Protein backbone atom coordinates (compact mmCIF):
# COMPACT_ATOMS: atom_id res chain seq x y z
CA UNK A 1 0.00 0.00 0.00
CA UNK A 2 1.54 3.29 -1.04
CA UNK A 3 1.60 6.12 1.43
CA UNK A 4 -0.32 9.21 0.47
CA UNK A 5 1.74 12.39 0.41
CA UNK A 6 0.44 15.03 2.76
CA UNK A 7 0.96 16.28 6.29
CA UNK A 8 1.33 12.78 7.69
CA UNK A 9 3.83 11.80 5.00
CA UNK A 10 5.88 14.93 5.66
CA UNK A 11 6.17 13.80 9.26
CA UNK A 12 7.50 10.51 7.93
CA UNK A 13 10.43 12.28 6.27
CA UNK A 14 11.01 13.01 2.62
CA UNK A 15 13.79 15.59 2.66
CA UNK A 16 16.99 15.74 0.69
CA UNK A 17 16.85 12.26 -0.88
CA UNK A 18 18.06 10.40 2.24
CA UNK A 19 16.54 8.62 5.17
CA UNK A 20 15.29 10.98 7.84
CA UNK A 21 14.50 10.31 11.44
CA UNK A 22 11.52 11.79 13.25
CA UNK A 23 10.19 11.59 16.77
CA UNK A 24 6.60 10.37 16.84
CA UNK A 25 4.42 10.47 19.96
CA UNK A 26 1.86 7.66 20.18
CA UNK A 27 -0.85 8.21 22.80
CA UNK A 28 -2.90 5.07 23.40
CA UNK A 29 -4.99 3.46 26.10
CA UNK A 30 -2.62 0.53 26.71
CA UNK A 31 0.71 2.08 25.80
CA UNK A 32 1.92 5.60 25.15
CA UNK A 33 5.46 6.50 24.14
CA UNK A 34 7.68 8.47 21.83
CA UNK A 35 9.22 6.36 19.06
CA UNK A 36 11.64 7.21 16.27
CA UNK A 37 10.31 6.91 12.75
CA UNK A 38 12.51 6.56 9.68
CA UNK A 39 11.36 8.05 6.39
CA UNK A 40 12.48 5.73 3.62
CA UNK A 41 14.86 6.91 0.93
CA UNK A 42 13.27 7.30 -2.51
CA UNK A 43 10.63 4.59 -2.88
CA UNK A 44 11.84 2.71 0.18
CA UNK A 45 9.04 2.34 2.71
CA UNK A 46 8.98 4.18 6.00
CA UNK A 47 9.49 2.19 9.21
CA UNK A 48 9.70 2.58 12.95
CA UNK A 49 13.27 2.42 14.27
CA UNK A 50 14.07 -0.86 15.98
CA UNK A 51 17.15 -2.19 17.71
CA UNK A 52 18.41 -5.77 17.85
CA UNK A 53 18.31 -6.85 21.49
CA UNK A 54 18.37 -10.39 22.85
CA UNK A 55 18.18 -11.91 19.34
CA UNK A 56 15.04 -10.00 18.34
CA UNK A 57 14.09 -6.56 17.19
CA UNK A 58 12.69 -4.21 19.80
CA UNK A 59 11.33 -0.69 19.57
CA UNK A 60 13.25 1.93 21.57
CA UNK A 61 10.58 4.00 23.37
CA UNK A 62 10.94 7.23 25.28
CA UNK A 63 8.94 9.39 27.64
CA UNK A 64 9.94 12.66 26.00
CA UNK A 65 10.97 13.87 22.57
CA UNK A 66 14.15 15.22 24.14
CA UNK A 67 15.15 11.71 25.27
CA UNK A 68 14.48 10.34 21.78
CA UNK A 69 16.52 13.12 20.15
CA UNK A 70 19.44 12.54 22.56
CA UNK A 71 19.38 8.80 21.84
CA UNK A 72 19.35 9.42 18.09
CA UNK A 73 22.10 12.01 18.30
CA UNK A 74 24.41 9.73 20.31
CA UNK A 75 23.90 7.06 17.64
CA UNK A 76 24.71 9.49 14.82
CA UNK A 77 21.09 9.62 13.69
CA UNK A 78 20.10 13.22 14.17
CA UNK A 79 16.37 13.83 13.74
CA UNK A 80 15.46 16.01 10.78
CA UNK A 81 13.21 18.28 12.88
CA UNK A 82 12.87 19.20 16.54
CA UNK A 83 9.09 18.74 16.53
CA UNK A 84 7.28 15.46 17.00
CA UNK A 85 4.28 14.18 15.12
CA UNK A 86 1.50 12.66 17.21
CA UNK A 87 -0.88 9.77 16.81
CA UNK A 88 -3.95 10.04 19.03
CA UNK A 89 -4.43 6.29 19.17
CA UNK A 90 -6.86 6.68 22.09
CA UNK A 91 -9.45 8.11 19.65
CA UNK A 92 -9.01 5.08 17.40
CA UNK A 93 -9.27 2.66 20.31
CA UNK A 94 -12.46 4.33 21.56
CA UNK A 95 -13.94 3.98 18.07
CA UNK A 96 -12.96 0.29 18.00
CA UNK A 97 -14.92 -0.24 21.24
CA UNK A 98 -18.18 0.57 19.40
CA UNK A 99 -17.60 1.09 15.66
CA UNK A 100 -21.30 0.80 14.83
CA UNK A 101 -22.39 3.72 17.00
CA UNK A 102 -19.30 5.92 17.01
CA UNK A 103 -18.19 8.20 14.21
CA UNK A 104 -14.98 7.14 12.49
CA UNK A 105 -12.12 9.49 13.50
CA UNK A 106 -10.85 9.35 9.92
CA UNK A 107 -7.66 11.37 10.40
CA UNK A 108 -6.57 9.33 13.41
CA UNK A 109 -7.51 6.03 11.72
CA UNK A 110 -5.50 7.00 8.64
CA UNK A 111 -2.47 7.91 10.77
CA UNK A 112 -2.85 4.68 12.77
CA UNK A 113 -3.02 2.59 9.59
CA UNK A 114 0.21 4.16 8.32
CA UNK A 115 1.90 3.81 11.72
CA UNK A 116 0.94 0.15 12.09
CA UNK A 117 2.38 -0.68 8.65
CA UNK A 118 5.61 1.13 9.52
CA UNK A 119 5.77 -0.55 12.95
CA UNK A 120 5.28 -4.01 11.40
CA UNK A 121 8.02 -3.30 8.82
CA UNK A 122 10.43 -2.07 11.48
CA UNK A 123 9.88 -5.18 13.57
CA UNK A 124 9.99 -7.50 10.55
CA UNK A 125 6.50 -8.67 11.51
CA UNK A 126 4.31 -7.69 8.57
CA UNK A 127 2.58 -11.07 8.97
CA UNK A 128 0.94 -9.71 12.15
CA UNK A 129 -1.24 -7.43 10.02
CA UNK A 130 -3.85 -8.78 7.60
CA UNK A 131 -2.61 -9.29 4.06
CA UNK A 132 -3.90 -6.29 2.16
CA UNK A 133 -6.10 -6.66 -0.88
CA UNK A 134 -8.04 -4.49 -3.30
CA UNK A 135 -10.70 -4.11 -0.58
CA UNK A 136 -8.08 -2.58 1.74
CA UNK A 137 -6.85 -0.27 -1.03
CA UNK A 138 -10.38 0.93 -1.72
CA UNK A 139 -11.11 1.44 1.99
CA UNK A 140 -7.81 3.35 2.40
CA UNK A 141 -8.63 5.65 -0.51
CA UNK A 142 -12.08 6.39 0.92
CA UNK A 143 -10.51 6.96 4.34
CA UNK A 144 -7.98 9.37 2.86
CA UNK A 145 -10.80 11.21 1.10
CA UNK A 146 -12.85 11.44 4.31
CA UNK A 147 -15.53 9.20 2.79
CA UNK A 148 -15.76 6.56 5.51
CA UNK A 149 -19.57 6.68 5.38
CA UNK A 150 -19.28 5.24 1.86
CA UNK A 151 -17.36 2.14 2.98
CA UNK A 152 -18.89 -1.10 1.83
CA UNK A 153 -19.45 -3.75 4.53
CA UNK A 154 -16.34 -5.56 3.23
CA UNK A 155 -14.26 -2.37 3.42
CA UNK A 156 -15.47 -1.67 6.95
CA UNK A 157 -14.56 -5.22 8.04
CA UNK A 158 -11.13 -4.91 6.40
CA UNK A 159 -10.40 -1.62 8.21
CA UNK A 160 -11.61 -2.95 11.56
CA UNK A 161 -9.52 -6.11 11.16
CA UNK A 162 -6.37 -4.20 10.20
CA UNK A 163 -6.70 -1.51 12.88
CA UNK A 164 -7.51 -4.08 15.58
CA UNK A 165 -4.44 -6.13 14.60
CA UNK A 166 -2.33 -2.96 14.56
CA UNK A 167 -3.43 -1.94 18.06
CA UNK A 168 -2.56 -5.45 19.27
CA UNK A 169 0.85 -5.22 17.57
CA UNK A 170 1.58 -1.86 19.22
CA UNK A 171 0.44 -2.98 22.66
CA UNK A 172 2.40 -6.25 22.53
CA UNK A 173 5.56 -5.44 20.55
CA UNK A 174 8.84 -5.76 22.44
CA UNK A 175 10.18 -2.40 23.58
CA UNK A 176 13.30 -1.02 25.21
CA UNK A 177 12.31 1.77 27.59
CA UNK A 178 14.73 4.71 27.50
CA UNK A 179 17.55 2.60 26.04
CA UNK A 180 21.18 3.47 26.41
CA UNK A 181 23.02 4.42 23.26
CA UNK A 182 26.19 2.50 23.96
CA UNK A 183 28.60 1.49 21.23
CA UNK A 184 27.05 -1.98 21.02
CA UNK A 185 24.07 -0.52 19.17
CA UNK A 186 24.34 -0.51 15.42
CA UNK A 187 23.00 1.96 12.93
CA UNK A 188 19.69 0.63 11.53
CA UNK A 189 19.83 -1.15 8.17
Secondary structure, DSSP 4 states (H G I P E B T S, - for coil): -PPPPSHHHHHH--BTTB-EEEEEEEE-SS-EEEEEEEEPSTTPPPEE--EEETTEEEEEEBSSHHHHHHHHHHTT---S-SSEEEEEHHHHHHHHHTTTTS---HHHHHHHHHHHHHHHHHHT-GGGSPPP-HHHHHHHHHHHTT-GGG--HHHHHHHHHHHHHHHHHHHHS-EEET----TT-----
